Amino acid sequence: MLNLCANISMLFNELPFLQRYQAAADAGFAGVECLFPYDFSIEEVSSAIRLSGMPQVLINTSAGHWHEGDRGMACDARRRSEFEDSVRQALQYAAAMGNPLVHVMAGLVPAGVSLEAAEAEYVSNLRWAAGEAKGAGVRLTMEAINPIDMPNYMLSSQAQALRLCTAIGANNVGIQFDFFHCQKFEGNALVQFLQLLPYILHVQIAGVPERHEPNTGVLDYGPVFDVIDGSGYSGSVGCEYRPKTTTLEGLGWLGAGKAKHL
């Protein structure tokens, strides 16, 4: 059985953010995830969770100044203090939101800094963050994001994610495996999912290559869902895609041969 959760930063954009919790519940999702809840108070988001009955599965740490190009700060030594503040902020929200997973965004490799130096900073910062999160009862995720859509992002492949996860060496840090990012950049996403399965804490899906509904594009999610369902993976599957039209009009894929997994 797949625990499908709606990414309400992308889905139900027809509604104000806090109303999307109830919309996801009404559509039959088992939970919600979002990118950044920080435009709303802890009280506002925790109330939306409580009233909708929807468990919060995952949030991200702040990316920094997103509209100015920031995509996280974990690999930037010059912004270590800002990074630590973002982790503390995320853990405060997580405590009120039912202790969801927290995806720690790696960030872009800073100008003039080698990938090796950026990786070393990332590993050091994630070890610190893992200690903070462990005391709060929270698990952290790291996600490889394809460089076609996000050039210069420090973490771009599944092999790199596994290598750095192993280097961090914390039992509350794992991989956030996104079929869209993996298939679009590397291919063989289903094979890589099975190879990384012991390290995976969260899964996300979207159509490849346009990131629309999962039943669009070149990746057939029928076999993917079958393999996930039979793999022993017990986490959630985040629906992190951009609807082609409206969210509700695009939800036909939920019943098009996928109902056996719900």
Secondary structure as the mmCIF struct_conf table of DSSP 4:
data_model
#
loop_
_struct_conf.conf_type_id
_struct_conf.id
_struct_conf.beg_label_comp_id
_struct_conf.beg_label_asym_id
_struct_conf.beg_label_seq_id
_struct_conf.end_label_comp_id
_struct_conf.end_label_asym_id
_struct_conf.end_label_seq_id
STRN STRN1 ASN A 3 ASN A 7
TURN_TY1_P TURN_TY1_P1 ILE A 8 GLU A 14
BEND BEND1 LEU A 15 LEU A 15
HELX_RH_3T_P HELX_RH_3T_P1 PHE A 17 GLN A 19
HELX_RH_AL_P HELX_RH_AL_P1 ARG A 20 ASP A 26
TURN_TY1_P TURN_TY1_P2 ALA A 27 GLY A 28
BEND BEND2 ALA A 30 ALA A 30
STRN STRN2 GLY A 31 GLU A 33
BEND BEND3 LEU A 35 LEU A 35
TURN_TY1_P TURN_TY1_P3 TYR A 38 ASP A 39
BEND BEND4 PHE A 40 PHE A 40
HELX_RH_AL_P HELX_RH_AL_P2 ILE A 42 SER A 52
TURN_TY1_P TURN_TY1_P4 GLY A 53 GLY A 53
HELX_LH_PP_P HELX_LH_PP_P1 MET A 54 PRO A 55
STRN STRN3 GLN A 56 ASN A 60
HELX_LH_PP_P HELX_LH_PP_P2 THR A 61 SER A 62
BEND BEND5 GLY A 64 HIS A 65
HELX_RH_3T_P HELX_RH_3T_P2 TRP A 66 GLU A 68
TURN_TY1_P TURN_TY1_P5 GLY A 69 GLY A 69
STRN STRN4 GLY A 72 GLY A 72
BEND BEND6 MET A 73 MET A 73
TURN_TY1_P TURN_TY1_P6 ALA A 74 CYS A 75
HELX_RH_3T_P HELX_RH_3T_P3 ALA A 77 ARG A 79
HELX_RH_AL_P HELX_RH_AL_P3 ARG A 80 ALA A 96
TURN_TY1_P TURN_TY1_P7 MET A 97 GLY A 98
STRN STRN5 LEU A 101 HIS A 103
STRN STRN6 ALA A 106 ALA A 106
STRN STRN7 LEU A 108 LEU A 108
HELX_LH_PP_P HELX_LH_PP_P3 VAL A 109 PRO A 110
TURN_TY1_P TURN_TY1_P8 ALA A 111 GLY A 112
HELX_RH_AL_P HELX_RH_AL_P4 LEU A 115 ALA A 136
TURN_TY1_P TURN_TY1_P9 GLY A 137 GLY A 137
STRN STRN8 LEU A 140 MET A 142
TURN_TY1_P TURN_TY1_P10 PRO A 147 ASP A 149
BEND BEND7 MET A 150 MET A 150
TURN_TY1_P TURN_TY1_P11 PRO A 151 ASN A 152
STRN STRN9 TYR A 153 TYR A 153
BEND BEND8 MET A 154 MET A 154
HELX_RH_AL_P HELX_RH_AL_P5 GLN A 158 ILE A 168
TURN_TY1_P TURN_TY1_P12 ASN A 171 ASN A 172
STRN STRN10 VAL A 173 ASP A 178
HELX_RH_AL_P HELX_RH_AL_P6 PHE A 179 PHE A 185
TURN_TY1_P TURN_TY1_P13 GLU A 186 GLU A 186
HELX_RH_AL_P HELX_RH_AL_P7 ALA A 189 LEU A 196
HELX_RH_3T_P HELX_RH_3T_P4 LEU A 197 TYR A 199
STRN STRN11 ILE A 200 ILE A 205
STRN STRN12 VAL A 208 VAL A 208
TURN_TY1_P TURN_TY1_P14 PRO A 209 GLU A 210
TURN_TY1_P TURN_TY1_P15 PRO A 214 ASN A 215
BEND BEND9 THR A 216 THR A 216
STRN STRN13 GLY A 217 GLY A 217
BEND BEND10 VAL A 218 VAL A 218
HELX_RH_AL_P HELX_RH_AL_P8 TYR A 221 GLY A 230
TURN_TY1_P TURN_TY1_P16 SER A 231 GLY A 232
BEND BEND11 GLY A 235 GLY A 235
STRN STRN14 SER A 236 CYS A 239
BEND BEND12 LYS A 244 THR A 245
TURN_TY1_P TURN_TY1_P17 THR A 247 GLY A 250
HELX_RH_3T_P HELX_RH_3T_P5 LEU A 251 LEU A 254
TURN_TY1_P TURN_TY1_P18 GLY A 255 GLY A 255
BEND BEND13 ALA A 256 GLY A 257
HELX_RH_3T_P HELX_RH_3T_P6 ALA A 259 HIS A 261
#
